[in-house]
Amino acid sequence: MSVTMPPQHPVEDPKPTEGKSLTKAAKAKNNLTSPWATAAAIIIAMVWTIPTVALFMTSLIPGDRYRTDAWWTVLADGGLTFDNFNQVLFDSFGDNSTAPPLLEYVFNSIVVTVPSVVFPVVLGLMAAYAFAWIPFRGSNFLFVLIFALQVVPLQLALIPLLRLLGPENLGLAGEFGGVWIAHTIFALPLSVFLLHNFVSHIPREVLEAARVDGASHTQMFFRIIIPLSLPAVASLAIFQFLWVWNDLLVSAVFGSANTYPLTYPISNLAGDYGQYAYLVPPAAFISMIIPLIVFFSLQRYFVRGLLAGSTKG
Amino acid sequence: MGSTALSGRSVIAAGDLGADFWASQGQNLLFAAVAIIAFIAIVALIMFGADLIKGGARDKVQLVVLVAPVLLLLGVGLIYPAVDTTWLSFNEITNEPDPDTGIFTTTMSFVGLDNYRFAFSDPSTLRTILNTFVWMILVPLLSTGFGLAYAVFIDRAKGEKVLKSLVFMPMAISLVGASVIWGNIMYDYNQVGEQTGMLNALRELVGLDPYNFLRDSPWNTFWLIIILVWIQTGFAMVILSAAIKGVPAEMNEAASLDGASAWQRFWRITVPSIRSTIVVVLTTITIMALKVYDIVRTVTQGRDNTDIVANRMYVLSFVEGREALGAALAVILFIFVIPVVVYNVRSLNKVKETH
């Protein structure tokens, strides 16, 4: 979902140009920082970090001790082991020993995610260019409509869209193709809106100069729009990557046993407190590795995307 | 018995996965690569094809090429389904044998507001709607509250970037992953023996009895809400922190010289200056909270009065085959967001006017 944002300043600390204002700002700051505020900040930082560390530690508990011993007990007697990761990834993950290994779902997540990022970004950039720079009748109305569609709950579209993709019509439900199409459709409103915000800020002179030279819309799109909007494309792509990789609903509705991504079997087994419950924490940790790498290495673009005026749900 | 099953799951290495496994995974990856290349090739082909047209029609055709895919996909894949779902919610689907032929036939008949009447009178469904309302109120308030407090506390502090990353990190974690972290590890409760859940171990440490977080209604809904708050606080914090940095330092200085306390400066300068951003964050998280079904599905599956509309809608439509009632719940979700849609479109138009 998305909303218009007031003008924002970059996340990075503003660099004061004069030494004088720096000291003044620092003084004002010192008055603000009380020991209570510092203590509260430390507590918040801990509550927001420790659970993830606990997940990792719990995934190292041997299966036969999972029910009875806490991770700090096992840590203390040196019983932690990486065996669970091997078992989950390469042997089987599920409520029976013939369930497929998690590695299969890792591949499914990749196959589901990559096209579901490329399709809406490309189509969104094309439409964003048209809405930003080509005047046509109904342009404003259509753009506002697309903007409003961002907050429409997916739930409202699921049943009929599944029928459209289903066996009586396109026959793509349960296939990767169906999941890609569903993800693409649900991503388009955000994609068009976010890229439009960026593309509309390209200096008019740049486009007009090309236009005077006789460039067509196609030529402008490939020569000017694509190269200049790469930063926005990167932000959106990271956003969409995390969204699709972490999605459960769309994949559960439009996918099948052949296409289910990591979230699906983990969600199923998490509520099952049977003898294979110890496989859930390592699986959950594995599912987070790729998004965490993407997040930490590209955090700057991600934040820029958020500040560009939108987020989605 | 359990131990034999456990030892049966012997650890094997990647090399032991059959050739079938790698063949089918390779095929899927190849399929995705081909799909992407084909997609880009087709788009490029159509666009350059439209470039060969001579004369005045060229611009028009190219405009159509640029916007038609998005309009078509949204029209067919989002707008039509939304209208269709709304229509379905006023109907009843029955699957009964035809009185003449005896063949089972599915018929749709208009029943007006019956599905809605049922939703608001059936106690468990009504509870689902009320729970959703609680999520909708608490998640934005708590996330924005924590996010704002943290943003203010760490503003210009040493190591601010790292401190931000720590709280922002859950944004990268799936709701399913977060549900496992909290549901299976933080809230874990053992009736006997050592408490393996972190929070119950902590309670024991300070001499309290262990507590079954996920069973005790209505508080269990609150513990589920905390999971989403844990994720959304980072979002609120990053956006609000950027806004706080936009507040001129001189305003704070002047107030400080006039003897205003930090608390007064926060309420009289910071909050009014970033008011519009706070509203944006609140509405964004409200929408998010309405649609999320992953947490309830993963942690409690709606047991013990924790169900919410988004999860019940999924179960009714795709597990129990009661699509008409599921459609009514989807429409109820939409009705909850209509005020936000109206507000957003208004502020978009305001932004457009000022440009």
Interface residues (C-beta under 8 A of the other chain):
Chain A: M1 S2 V3 T4 M5 P6 P7 Q8 H9 P10 V11 D13 P14 S21 K24 A25 A26 K27 A28 K29 N31 L32 T33 S34 A37 T38 A40 A41 I44 A45 V47 W48 T49 I50 P51 T52 A54 L55 T58 G63 D64 Y66 R67 T68 D69 A70 W71 W72 T73 D83 N86 Q87 L89 F90 D91 S92 S97 P101 L103 E104 F107 N108 I110 V111 V114 P115 V118 F119 V122 L123 G124 M126 A127 Y129 A130 F131 I134 F136 L142 V144 I146 F147 A148 L149 V151 V152 P153 L154 Q155 L156 A157 L158 I159 P160 L161 L164 F176 G177 W180 I181 A182 T184 I185 F186 L188 P189 V192 S216 H217 T218 Q219 F221 F222 L242 W245 N246 D247 L248 L249 A252 V253 L262 T263 I266 S267 A270 G271 Q275 A277 V280 P281 A284 F285 S287 M288 P291 L292 V294 F295 F296 Q299 F302 V303 L306 L307 T311 G313
Chain B: G2 S3 A5 L6 G8 R9 S10 V11 I12 A13 A14 D16 L17 F21 Q25 N28 L29 F31 A32 A35 I36 F39 I40 V43 M47 F48 A50 D51 R58 D59 Q62 L63 V65 L66 V67 P69 V70 L71 L73 L74 V76 G77 L78 I79 Y80 P81 A82 D84 T85 T86 L88 F146 A149 Y150 V152 F153 I154 D155 R156 A157 E160 L163 S165 L166 V167 F168 M169 P170 M171 A172 I173 S174 L175 V176 G177 S179 V180 I181 W182 G183 N184 I185 M186 N190 G193 E194 Q195 T196 M198 A201 W230 T233 G234 F235 V238 I239 S241 A242 A243 K245 G246 A249 N252 E253 S256 A262 R265 S276 T277 V280 T283 T284 I287 M288 L290 K291 V292 Y293 D294 R297 T298 V299 T300 Q301 A310 M313 Y314 S317 F318 E323 G326 A327 L329 A330 V331 L333 F334 V337 V340 V341 N344 V345 S347 L348 N349 K350 V351
